[in-house]
Amino acid sequence: MNNPLFSSSSCKDLGITVSNNLSPSTHINSIAYSANQHANLIICTAFVSRDIALLVRAFIVYIRPILEHSSVVWSPQTKGDIIVLENVQRRNTKRLYGLRHFSYKQRLEELVA
C-alpha cells in the first residue's frame, strides 16, 4: 500500500477553480476565457441581427452570469484580476456596430442611455 499521493496546482469544485495558493486568478482567467468564447458565438454566429439593443441583452443574459457565478467566493481583489474581467466587457462593447470609434467610457454611456 505504498501508493504515493499526487499533487495538483489547482482543482475545480462546484464550478470554482481553487489553486494551491488560494488565489482566484486561475478561476478568473478560466471564466474570462469562457465568457469570451460565448461572446464570440453570440456576435459571430448566433445572431444575424446587428441591433445593438439585442446584442447588449444577449450579453447580459448569456455572458454576465458566466462572469458573476459564485463571485462572492472568489471576489477579485487584485487590480490584474479586475482588469481581466473588465476586458471581457471592454472587448465586446468595442465589437458592437457603430460604437467602435468611441472610448470605453463613451461606449458604456451610450449603452446605458
Secondary structure, DSSP 8 states (H G I E B T S, - for coil): --------SEEEETTEEEETT--THHHHHHHHHHHHHHHHIIIIII-----HHHHHHHIIIIIHHHHHTTHHHH---SHHHHHHHHHHHHHHHHTSTT-TTS-HHHHHHHHH-
